[in-house]
Amino acid sequence: MGKRLNPYSVKSRHWLALTFAAALCMALLLFVPFIVFNNGIFFYFGDFNVQEIPFYQLIHGQVRDGTLGWNHLTDLGTDTLASYSFYLMGSPFFWLTIPFPNEFVPYLIGPILILKFACTASSAYLWLQRHVRFKGYAAVGGILYAFSGFSLYNVFFFHFHEPMMMFPLLLAALDCFLYDRRRGIFAVAVCAACVVNYYFFVGQALFVIMYFIVLACTKTWKFRITEFLLLALEVLIGFAGAMFMLLPSVLGLLGNPRLDSYPKGWNALVYDRPQRYWLMLLAFFFPADIPALPTFTPESNCKWASVAGWLPFFGMTGVIAYLQLHRKSWLKKMILLLILFAAVPALNSMFQLLNISIFYTRWFYMLVLMMVLATLRSVEDTRADWNRAFVWSAGITAGFSLLIGVMPDLTEEKDKEIFRLGVEADRIRFWIYAIFALVGLLCFILLYRKFGNTKRRWFVAMTAGVFAVAMGASYFSVGTGVLESGTTQTIQRYIINQRDKIEIDDLEDVRSDFYKDVDNTAMYWKVQSINCFQSSVSPSLMQFYKNIGITRDVASRPDFSAYGIRPLLSTKYYFDYNHDNLDHSKDESFVDIDGNTKMPCWKFLKECNGFDIYENECYIPMGFVFDNYVTEEEFDRVADQNRPQALLYGMVLTREQMAKYSDITGYTEKRYSALYGTEPKLFKSSVESYAFGEQPYREACEKLAQDCCDSFRYTDDGFCAEYENFGSDKLMFFSIPYSEGFTAEVNGEPVDIEKVDFGLMAVRVPGKSKCDIVFHYETPGFRLGLQVSACAGIVLAVYLTAVLIIWIIRRKRNAIRKNSRI
């Protein structure tokens, strides 16, 4: 057995403040050097640079302008609340930036990240302090949680630390309800957790259910039906209170193709890539890997999956000691249950509403918190056999290091077989991870054997060890990401706060193309673009791209072969960043080796601020009409590669829409009877006469540009346009994603909005008249959600009033009984 610890009775009421201050200082030491290195802005790499920073700056500007409805600067347009509630709308840290000028926002990202680490450690302390005897250990636990592998891995995803912060607070509120019988706190915590991030709340709700069941089944908490009913009531109140944020978000995501894959077959029981099991195990024995650069299991297809959970200094030693020591505790059952959920794909997917389309373990912070508590309880328990636990932990870590680092491997490169030792993706980074893990364990056992006899000295040594190992591993993790970035210099020099250097008068009035440039450059500049790296956009946009054969998963990046999509979407300018040493024969530059543009009908305009700018000679202004209409069934006959260009020849409608506007479309049941009959091949469609190529393309664009709106502009709650119709009634097409939140008026009269071209919009305009077209937008579900949230607030007030009255009555009764006995 290991050494025994002497009792330690030091008490303090200031451990929460000390936890916050310690985590704040550690975060300052970690991030400030990188902020200084990049001239005042914390840049990381990948999504952090091209999503998190521009998202913050874009929505910050919208909030200050009071335009939180339709966002025309995100892709072709989307609902602001529905698209950004996952990223930042519910974050308290985002709202702290609102008093500052918009240009300051990028400079606030670093300080906000530092504050997040401090708050995450403090929230973990608030839950842990109930479950340990000495609150100082809870403070150390808060540091372990905030600087765990999961936390460092997900610096890449700036918005992941808010759920990490809310989760311990949710558990602390539940404990208050169960053990202290304090009412109302849990309802507020449920509401706050859901508002902060609805996606992570799904996993948190599942965990809370598991936590409650385990506590009840192990008799850690005595089940009472009245308590359970009150708890259920608070859950409902809290959930309803979040509806102002949740309902619009859910309605805005319905139809997103990333949410339609559910567990089935063997893929629900076993991962199709065995390396994932190794990775999930390695994640808790080694420091966090880099999200986009997996080292341990390169063929596991786990980029950005958040498979990380290492605890600095301790690794798995404390967890192993706890599992060896306890057999029936609720905590051991929770840890084993969570490990089971991680190992089975169907159970793992339950943390994200059974969506199994992408492998994620973005709920591992919950397991990390449980492991932190197990570690602290081992530290406090004088029966813990640390020597035995260390042998297991160090042996497994060293064994994994040798297995992966020296395993013989034979690969083929350029038709040659190459033999090497090690199956890792990056040898240097792998062995640095291994050294950090092993040195951390070595420091642990040496400090324990030196100072473990006295609790005071051991606490100080343990705290110092956690600080040193956590900071060392964190510097390497964050520093690797900063140095690996391929976008930082470009963003610093040419993009961030550089819009004024682009000298184009109508840039804000038209859409531009930034294909193969830094993602979301247009968002940085607050200009319209057909390119966007944002996954939770309007479902109609997803449907539009899907039906014309263009992949749209996490980003809109139509390639050069889909050149017909540019004029359809009113794209006037193309920005080509002056990359160095580009291979012009590949799809990297807008010009080929001979200097010709890779899309027809584009001409060089000028060079501005590091970008070559080209103008579309086939530009079509926003809002135009067709003289040809085809059904979706007819359009299906067009080959996938021709569909973007085919959309220029006719508007695509459903059969019902064709019939509804038969005076415009020329639809008759007799004419279309063959298409919808038993032999659709006999139907002769206009799509069969479509000609594809540069000349027909140019002619189609010129024709559409001649019959378009005289003016178009976005308003605070939608957009408006003017059109002089010299002919008969027509359907006016707008390349803006369809949404139920839009209502439209033409010359002051309400008109129906039609979903055309599989996801865009059109309205009927009368003939022989000047048409004033106005679209108004209201976020679907927001008003109803706000009403439900207000009702929930009233119910909560009534509930708390009733609780207070009952408490007062009971107190008076107890006082009367006490006096009667006297």
Secondary structure, 3 states (H helix, E strand, C coil): CCCCCCCCCCCCCCHHHHHHHHHHHHHHHHHHHHHHHCCCCCCCCCHHHHHHHHHHHHHHHHHHHCCCCEECCCCCCEEHHHHHHHHHHCCHHHHHCCCCCHHHHHHHHHHHHHHHHHHHHHHHHHHHCCCCCCHHHHHHHHHHHHCCHHHHHCCCCHHHHHHHHHHHHHHHHHHHHHHHCCCCHHHHHHHHHHHHCHHHHHHHHHHHHHHHHHHHHCCCCCCCHHHHHHHHHHHHHHHHHCHHHHHHHHHHHCCCHHHCCCCCHHHHCCCCCCHHHHHHHHCCCCCCCECCECCCCCCCCCCCCCCCCCCCCCCCHHHHHHHHHCCCCHHHHHHHHHHHHHHCHHHHHHHHCCCCCCCCCCCHHHHHHHHHHHHHHHHHCCCCCHHHHHHHHHHHHHHHHHHHHHCEEEEEECCEEEEEECCCCCHHHHHHHHHHHHHHHHHHHHHHHHHCCCHHHHHHHHHHHHHHHHHHHHHHHHHHHHHHCCCHHHHHHHHCCCHHHCCCCCHHHCEEECCCCCCCHHHHHCCEECCEECCCCCHHHHHHHHHCCCCECCEECCCHHHCCHHHHCCEEEEEEECCCCCCCCCCCCCECCCCCECCCCEEEEEEECCEEEEEECCCCCCCEECCCEEEHHHHCCCCHHHHHHHCCCCEEECHHHHHHCHHHHCCCHHHHCCCCCCCHHHCCCHHHHCCCCHHHHHHHHHHHHCCECCEEEEECCEEEEEEEECCCCEEEEECCCCCCCEEEEECCEEECEEEECCCEEEEEECCCEEEEEEEEECCCCHHHHHHHHHHHHHHHHHHHHHHHHHHHHHHHHHHHHHHHHC
